[in-house]
């Protein structure tokens, strides 16, 4: 069942994570999906780790490099106001909640099978 349920459950989170559409361009009535998407926090945290913290300009061998400046790249993704530690703690919280939930589901399934 997990082979079928997993992609169906993950697809909306992937669509609203901010990697395909920025959160500001998502209509207001479905923007709440992006705030509960754990993939959004992974994406924002990763982008901030790679391109944040006043990183120096990226090397480019081309005559025109649109994203040579990492701050410009973060602005393009609407992540210039992102706080890394918020993403970190939200992901820790999601991990703890899912582990506790999995524990109780497995415990319930074992108790029901006996």
Secondary structure, 3 states (H helix, E strand, C coil): CHHHHHHHHHHHHHHCCCCCCCHHHCCHHHCHHHHHCHHHHHHHHHHHHHHCCCCCCCCCCCCCCCCCCHHHHHHHCCCCCCCHHHHHHHHHHHHHHHHHHHHHHHHHHHHHHC
